[in-house]
């Protein structure tokens, strides 16, 4: 067969496969419509209208049976089509997503059709590409886009939202629209999840969900974090009410404690401005409020309406904690615990674990993809390689991969990383490779080198990395430094995190430091998190390192630089011990 004829044959086979997939999907959707309760009710009414005799007498019994049958479905007995769910052809899937404008050039996040409350929507936005559904256009949108997940929250049924009272018999139109969405998702093999985060009609939980998760979407660290704590003025103590009609304890009113509701938009600023946060002990969201206060750097005191014989009274504990400033190590440890255990990407990954996603979709791994770190290292010899292996294997957050020069792959420390399951990539950074490179002495760092390597050298290593973040390893790291760097980046949205670069000293008060201008103020004043104009990079976006720019140019080229203060201690914070070690499979990559 000639090459041209073979090419035409392959094109015809591919076109036939696409048409078969479309036909199978159309049949599945037709079966879902024919089996729907709405169609069966319409048929029963039509039959009664055509033959008013016996059919009209049997109509109440038929409607009652249909009602009983529709109420028997729940998330553990979800209706499945008789055949396998339809998976769209890969080329057709990509083309459809491109035409609808849902995704960009690559799939780095899950695409979810959402029926969620505003708090859940703002929490998941950085980690999931959302396609909001509304009752009047849910069917049109579901037919027009290709999604990986259907995500529903009980808070969407709150009064005032487009899906208010969904699941209530009084809102049958909205319940019917959501039921159709779930049936369509089942026919297409798309998993559906309900976040039971708020009171809602019981019928909502009885719909055909693959999984019902009790709780919210975790702590969104891009909203609740201590980065702007010094910029948020306010009283040093705050009382967080679970409901607006909840009475405020008299002792707190006498102490001048600020009162803020749990659903207020300025809750993050109120927590950042306070040294102590008082939360009601009987609230169903007490744990969530406690973690949000920890993320903002505030100590937490729980208030019980029933006085306890043993325990410190609020009149004593609140003034005592309000007068004390949380230490840097305490604030850092509280934030670590939330970052590793209760942050939104961690919660999403846990909720989605085990669901049946379409072939080629990473599924539960994708929410944590933004935390993946590649460690770039150029060990000078056996001692450096051993130190590198020790640092990374004992770190609280292990990296997703390590990139080293090809000659360093022979070192014992690098082989040890491989044996422990860490992905090691090698790159040829010089030609020819010589044995002398393995035992080379560290040269004095020129003006713009970092760790003895030029920006071009770091760029060559970064080119081989596949993770969104890169850490240029230059020496002993410590158990907590890497997790603190990644946490700071997630909290602030910065492009690079490191220590402040003070630069050369100067006596001119108007020119700043050396060649930098008046607005370059690298002195952090002892703060833990502050944006500056120049840093010594410890964590940066891989794309930024690939450009080969000098770190002192990053700010002037549009990058946001965050200076992270030193860790003055790693002891457990009040309220419990620190989080356990997090491996790459659960913390860095997901």
PEUR-V686238 format. One record per pair of residues at least 6 apart in sequence whose C-alpha atoms are under 8 Angstrom apart, sorted by the first residue. I is the first residue (numbers start at 0). J is the second residue. D is the distance in whole Angstrom. If there is no record, write none. Layout:
((I	J	D) (I	J	D))
This chain:
((16	88	8) (17	88	6) (17	91	8) (20	85	7) (20	86	8) (20	87	6) (20	88	7) (21	87	8) (23	85	7) (24	85	6) (24	186	8) (24	187	7) (27	80	7) (27	84	8) (27	85	8) (27	186	6) (27	187	8) (28	183	7) (28	186	6) (31	80	8) (31	182	7) (31	183	7) (31	186	7) (32	38	7) (33	39	8) (36	65	7) (36	69	7) (39	65	8) (40	62	7) (40	65	8) (43	58	7) (43	61	7) (43	62	8) (44	58	7) (46	54	7) (47	54	5) (47	55	5) (47	58	7) (48	55	8) (70	205	7) (71	205	8) (72	78	7) (72	205	6) (72	206	6) (72	207	6) (73	204	7) (73	205	5) (73	206	5) (73	207	5) (73	208	7) (74	204	8) (74	205	7) (74	206	6) (74	207	5) (74	208	4) (74	209	5) (74	210	6) (74	211	7) (75	207	8) (75	208	8) (75	209	7) (75	210	8) (76	207	7) (77	207	5) (77	208	7) (77	209	7) (78	182	8) (78	185	7) (78	207	7) (79	185	6) (79	186	7) (80	185	7) (80	186	6) (84	185	7) (84	186	6) (84	187	5) (84	188	5) (85	186	7) (85	187	5) (85	188	6) (86	187	7) (86	188	7) (86	357	7) (86	358	8) (92	145	7) (95	144	7) (95	145	7) (96	102	6) (96	144	7) (96	145	6) (97	103	7) (99	143	8) (99	144	7) (101	110	8) (101	128	8) (101	130	8) (101	144	8) (102	128	8) (107	365	7) (107	368	7) (108	126	6) (108	127	5) (108	128	6) (108	365	6) (108	366	7) (109	126	8) (109	127	5) (109	128	6) (109	146	8) (109	147	6) (109	148	8) (109	362	7) (109	365	6) (109	366	8) (110	127	6) (110	128	5) (110	129	6) (110	130	7) (110	146	5) (110	147	5) (110	148	7) (111	127	7) (111	128	6) (111	129	5) (111	130	6) (111	146	6) (111	147	6) (111	148	5) (111	149	5) (111	150	6) (112	129	6) (112	130	5) (112	131	6) (112	132	6) (112	141	8) (112	146	6) (112	148	6) (112	149	5) (112	150	6) (113	129	6) (113	130	6) (113	131	5) (113	132	6) (113	149	6) (113	150	5) (113	151	6) (114	131	6) (114	132	6) (114	133	7) (114	150	6) (114	151	5) (114	152	6) (114	155	6) (114	162	8) (115	150	7) (115	151	5) (115	152	5) (115	153	7) (115	154	6) (115	155	5) (116	152	6) (116	153	8) (116	154	5) (116	155	4) (116	156	8) (116	157	8) (116	160	8) (117	155	8) (119	152	8) (119	215	7) (119	216	6) (122	216	7) (122	217	8) (122	218	8) (122	219	5) (122	222	8) (122	343	7) (123	216	7) (123	219	8) (123	343	7) (123	344	8) (126	344	7) (126	366	5) (126	369	8) (127	366	7) (132	140	7) (133	161	7) (133	162	7) (134	161	7) (134	162	7) (134	172	8) (134	173	6) (134	176	6) (134	177	8) (137	176	7) (137	177	8) (137	180	7) (138	176	7) (138	179	8) (138	180	7) (141	180	7) (141	183	8) (146	189	8) (147	189	6) (147	190	7) (147	356	7) (147	357	7) (147	360	8) (148	189	6) (148	190	5) (148	191	6) (148	192	8) (148	356	8) (149	181	8) (149	184	7) (149	189	7) (149	190	6) (149	191	5) (149	192	6) (150	191	6) (150	192	5) (150	193	6) (150	194	8) (151	191	8) (151	192	6) (151	193	5) (151	194	6) (152	193	5) (152	194	4) (152	195	6) (152	196	7) (153	193	7) (153	194	6) (153	195	5) (153	196	6) (153	197	5) (153	198	7) (153	199	6) (153	203	8) (154	195	8) (154	196	6) (154	197	5) (154	198	7) (154	199	7) (155	161	8) (155	162	6) (155	163	7) (155	165	8) (156	162	5) (156	163	4) (156	164	5) (156	165	5) (156	166	8) (156	199	6) (156	200	8) (157	163	5) (157	164	6) (157	199	7) (158	164	7) (162	173	6) (164	170	6) (164	199	7) (164	200	7) (165	171	8) (165	173	6) (165	174	5) (165	200	7) (165	203	7) (166	173	8) (166	174	5) (166	199	8) (166	200	5) (166	201	7) (166	202	5) (166	203	4) (167	174	7) (167	200	6) (167	201	8) (167	202	7) (167	203	8) (174	203	8) (178	206	7) (178	207	8) (181	191	7) (181	207	7) (181	208	7) (182	207	8) (184	190	7) (184	191	7) (188	355	8) (188	356	8) (188	357	7) (189	355	8) (189	356	7) (189	357	7) (190	208	8) (190	209	6) (190	354	7) (190	355	7) (190	356	7) (191	208	5) (191	209	5) (191	210	7) (192	208	6) (192	209	6) (192	210	5) (192	211	6) (192	212	7) (193	204	8) (193	208	7) (193	210	6) (193	211	5) (193	212	6) (194	211	6) (194	212	5) (194	213	6) (194	214	6) (194	215	6) (194	216	8) (195	211	7) (195	212	6) (195	213	5) (195	214	6) (195	215	7) (196	213	6) (196	214	5) (196	215	5) (204	211	7) (209	354	8) (212	350	7) (216	343	6) (216	346	6) (216	347	7) (217	287	7) (217	341	5) (217	342	5) (217	343	4) (217	344	8) (217	345	8) (217	346	6) (217	347	8) (218	287	7) (218	290	7) (218	291	6) (218	337	7) (218	341	6) (218	342	5) (218	343	5) (219	342	6) (219	343	5) (220	294	7) (220	338	8) (220	342	7) (220	343	7) (220	489	7) (220	490	5) (221	489	6) (221	490	5) (221	491	6) (221	492	7) (222	267	7) (222	490	8) (223	267	5) (223	291	6) (223	292	8) (223	294	6) (223	295	6) (223	490	8) (224	267	8) (224	271	8) (224	294	5) (224	295	4) (224	296	7) (224	334	8) (224	490	6) (224	491	8) (225	271	6) (225	294	7) (225	295	4) (225	296	6) (225	528	8) (226	490	7) (226	491	7) (226	527	8) (226	528	5) (226	529	7) (227	271	7) (227	528	8) (227	529	8) (228	268	8) (228	271	5) (228	272	6) (228	295	7) (228	296	8) (229	271	8) (229	272	7) (231	268	6) (231	269	7) (231	271	6) (231	272	5) (232	272	6) (233	269	7) (233	272	5) (233	273	7) (234	256	7) (234	257	7) (234	272	7) (234	273	6) (235	256	8) (235	272	6) (235	273	4) (235	274	5) (235	275	7) (235	321	6) (235	322	8) (236	256	5) (236	257	7) (236	273	5) (236	274	6) (236	275	5) (236	276	6) (236	277	8) (236	317	7) (236	321	6) (237	256	5) (237	257	5) (237	258	6) (237	259	7) (237	269	7) (237	270	7) (237	273	6) (237	275	7) (237	276	5) (237	277	6) (238	251	8) (238	256	6) (238	257	6) (238	258	5) (238	259	6) (238	276	6) (238	277	5) (238	278	6) (239	258	6) (239	259	5) (239	260	5) (239	261	6) (239	276	7) (239	277	6) (239	278	5) (239	279	7) (239	288	8) (240	247	8) (240	258	7) (240	259	6) (240	260	5) (240	261	6) (240	278	7) (240	279	7) (241	260	6) (241	261	5) (241	262	8) (241	279	7) (241	282	6) (241	284	7) (242	260	7) (242	261	7) (243	260	6) (247	258	8) (250	313	7) (250	314	6) (251	313	8) (251	314	8) (254	314	8) (254	318	8) (259	266	7) (259	269	8) (260	266	7) (261	288	8) (267	291	8) (267	295	7) (270	276	7) (270	292	6) (270	295	6) (270	296	8) (270	297	7) (271	292	8) (271	295	5) (271	296	7) (271	297	7) (273	297	6) (273	321	8) (274	296	7) (274	297	5) (274	298	6) (274	320	7) (274	321	5) (274	323	7) (274	324	6) (274	325	7) (275	297	5) (275	298	5) (275	299	6) (275	300	7) (275	317	7) (275	320	6) (275	321	6) (276	292	7) (276	297	6) (276	298	6) (276	299	5) (276	300	6) (277	299	6) (277	300	5) (277	301	6) (277	302	7) (278	285	7) (278	288	7) (278	289	7) (278	299	7) (278	300	6) (278	301	5) (278	302	6) (279	285	7) (279	301	6) (279	302	5) (279	303	6) (280	301	5) (280	302	5) (280	303	5) (281	303	7) (289	299	6) (290	337	6) (290	341	8) (292	298	7) (292	299	7) (293	299	7) (293	330	8) (293	333	5) (293	334	6) (293	337	7) (294	333	7) (294	334	5) (294	337	6) (295	334	8) (296	325	7) (296	330	5) (296	331	8) (296	333	7) (296	334	7) (297	325	7) (297	330	8) (298	320	8) (298	325	8) (300	316	8) (300	317	8) (302	313	8) (327	527	7) (327	566	7) (327	567	7) (328	566	6) (328	567	6) (328	568	5) (328	569	6) (328	570	7) (328	572	8) (329	570	8) (329	571	7) (329	572	5) (329	573	8) (330	572	8) (331	483	8) (331	566	8) (332	569	7) (332	570	8) (332	571	7) (332	572	6) (332	577	7) (333	572	6) (335	482	7) (335	483	7) (335	486	7) (335	577	8) (335	578	8) (336	577	6) (336	578	5) (338	486	6) (339	345	7) (339	578	7) (339	581	7) (339	586	7) (340	346	8) (340	578	7) (344	366	5) (344	367	6) (345	366	7) (345	367	7) (345	586	8) (347	363	7) (347	366	7) (348	363	5) (348	364	6) (348	365	8) (348	366	6) (348	367	7) (348	589	7) (349	363	7) (351	362	7) (351	363	5) (352	362	8) (352	363	5) (353	363	8) (354	362	8) (356	362	6) (363	589	7) (364	588	7) (364	589	5) (365	589	7) (366	589	7) (367	586	7) (367	587	7) (367	588	6) (367	589	5) (368	587	7) (368	588	5) (368	589	6) (369	467	7) (369	468	8) (369	588	8) (370	467	8) (370	468	7) (370	485	7) (370	586	7) (370	587	5) (370	588	6) (371	398	7) (371	399	5) (371	466	5) (371	467	6) (371	468	6) (371	587	5) (371	588	5) (372	398	5) (372	399	5) (372	400	7) (372	466	6) (372	467	7) (372	468	5) (372	469	5) (372	470	7) (372	587	7) (373	398	6) (373	399	6) (373	400	5) (373	401	5) (373	402	7) (373	464	6) (373	465	7) (373	466	6) (373	467	8) (373	468	6) (373	469	5) (373	470	6) (374	398	7) (374	400	6) (374	401	5) (374	402	6) (374	469	6) (374	470	5) (374	471	6) (374	472	6) (375	401	6) (375	402	5) (375	403	6) (375	457	7) (375	460	6) (375	461	7) (375	469	7) (375	470	6) (375	471	5) (375	472	6) (376	401	7) (376	402	6) (376	403	5) (376	404	8) (376	460	8) (376	471	6) (376	472	5) (376	473	7) (377	403	6) (377	404	6) (377	407	7) (377	472	8) (378	384	5) (378	387	8) (378	403	8) (378	407	7) (378	437	8) (379	436	7) (379	437	6) (379	438	6) (379	439	6) (379	440	7) (379	441	7) (380	410	7) (380	437	5) (380	438	5) (380	439	7) (381	410	6) (381	411	7) (381	412	7) (381	437	8) (383	474	8) (384	410	7) (384	411	7) (384	412	5) (384	413	6) (385	411	7) (385	412	4) (385	413	8) (386	412	8) (386	474	8) (386	475	7) (387	412	7) (387	413	8) (387	472	8) (387	474	8) (387	475	7) (388	412	5) (388	413	7) (388	415	7) (388	416	6) (390	475	7) (390	476	6) (390	477	6) (390	478	7) (391	397	6) (391	398	7) (392	416	8) (393	478	6) (394	477	7) (394	478	4) (394	479	6) (394	481	7) (394	482	8) (394	580	7) (395	478	6) (395	479	6) (395	481	8) (395	482	6) (395	579	7) (395	580	5) (395	581	6) (395	582	8) (396	479	8) (396	481	7) (396	482	5) (396	580	7) (396	581	5) (396	582	6) (396	583	7) (396	586	6) (396	587	6) (397	581	7) (397	582	5) (397	583	5) (397	586	7) (397	587	6) (398	421	8) (398	583	6) (398	587	6) (399	421	7) (399	422	7) (399	466	7) (399	583	6) (399	587	6) (399	588	6) (400	421	6) (400	422	5) (400	423	6) (400	424	7) (400	464	8) (400	466	8) (401	421	7) (401	422	6) (401	423	5) (401	424	6) (401	464	8) (402	423	6) (402	424	5) (402	425	6) (402	426	7) (402	460	6) (402	461	8) (402	463	7) (402	464	7) (403	423	7) (403	424	6) (403	425	5) (403	426	6) (403	460	7) (404	425	5) (404	426	5) (404	427	6) (404	428	6) (404	460	8) (405	425	5) (405	426	5) (405	427	5) (405	428	8) (406	432	7) (406	433	8) (406	434	8) (406	436	7) (406	437	7) (407	413	7) (407	437	7) (408	414	7) (408	425	7) (413	423	8) (416	422	8) (416	423	7) (417	423	6) (424	463	7) (424	464	8) (425	463	8) (426	459	8) (426	460	7) (426	463	7) (428	456	7) (428	459	6) (428	460	8) (441	451	7) (442	451	6) (443	451	7) (444	450	7) (444	451	5) (444	452	7) (445	451	8) (447	453	7) (447	454	8) (447	549	6) (447	550	8) (448	454	7) (449	473	8) (449	535	8) (450	472	8) (450	473	5) (454	544	8) (454	547	5) (454	548	6) (454	549	6) (455	547	5) (455	548	8) (457	471	7) (457	544	7) (457	545	7) (457	547	7) (458	544	5) (458	545	4) (458	546	6) (458	547	5) (459	545	7) (461	469	7) (461	541	6) (461	542	8) (461	544	6) (461	545	6) (462	545	6) (464	541	7) (466	541	7) (467	540	6) (467	541	6) (467	542	8) (468	538	7) (468	539	6) (468	540	5) (468	541	5) (469	538	6) (469	539	6) (469	540	6) (469	541	5) (469	544	8) (470	537	6) (470	538	5) (470	539	7) (471	536	8) (471	537	6) (471	538	7) (472	537	8) (479	569	8) (480	566	8) (484	496	6) (484	497	8) (484	537	8) (484	538	6) (484	563	8) (485	538	8) (487	496	7) (487	528	8) (487	563	8) (488	494	7) (488	495	7) (488	496	7) (488	561	8) (491	561	8) (493	558	8) (493	559	5) (493	560	6) (493	561	6) (494	539	6) (494	540	6) (494	543	8) (494	558	6) (494	559	5) (494	560	6) (494	561	8) (495	536	6) (495	537	8) (495	538	6) (495	539	4) (495	540	6) (495	558	8) (495	559	7) (495	560	5) (495	561	6) (496	534	7) (496	536	6) (496	537	6) (496	538	5) (496	539	6) (496	560	6) (496	561	5) (496	562	6) (496	563	7) (497	534	6) (497	535	5) (497	536	5) (497	537	5) (497	538	6) (497	560	8) (497	561	7) (497	562	5) (497	563	6) (498	534	5) (498	535	5) (498	536	7) (498	537	8) (498	562	5) (498	563	6) (498	564	7) (499	521	6) (499	522	7) (499	523	7) (499	531	7) (499	533	6) (499	534	4) (499	535	6) (499	562	5) (499	563	8) (500	521	6) (500	533	5) (500	534	4) (500	535	6) (501	512	7) (501	521	6) (501	522	7) (501	533	8) (502	512	6) (502	513	7) (503	512	6) (503	513	6) (504	512	6) (504	513	7) (505	511	7) (505	512	6) (505	513	6) (509	517	6) (510	516	5) (510	517	5) (511	517	5) (511	518	7) (511	519	6) (511	520	7) (512	519	7) (519	531	7) (519	532	5) (519	533	8) (520	531	6) (520	532	7) (521	531	5) (521	532	6) (521	533	7) (521	534	8) (523	529	6) (523	562	7) (523	564	8) (525	564	7) (526	564	6) (527	562	8) (527	563	5) (527	564	4) (527	565	7) (528	561	7) (528	562	6) (528	563	5) (528	564	7) (529	561	6) (529	562	5) (529	563	7) (530	559	7) (530	560	6) (530	561	4) (530	562	6) (531	560	6) (531	561	6) (531	562	6) (532	551	8) (532	554	6) (532	559	8) (532	560	6) (533	550	7) (533	551	6) (533	553	8) (533	554	7) (533	560	7) (534	550	7) (534	551	7) (534	560	7) (534	561	8) (534	562	6) (535	550	7) (536	550	7) (553	559	8) (554	560	7) (570	577	8) (571	577	5) (581	587	8) (583	589	7))
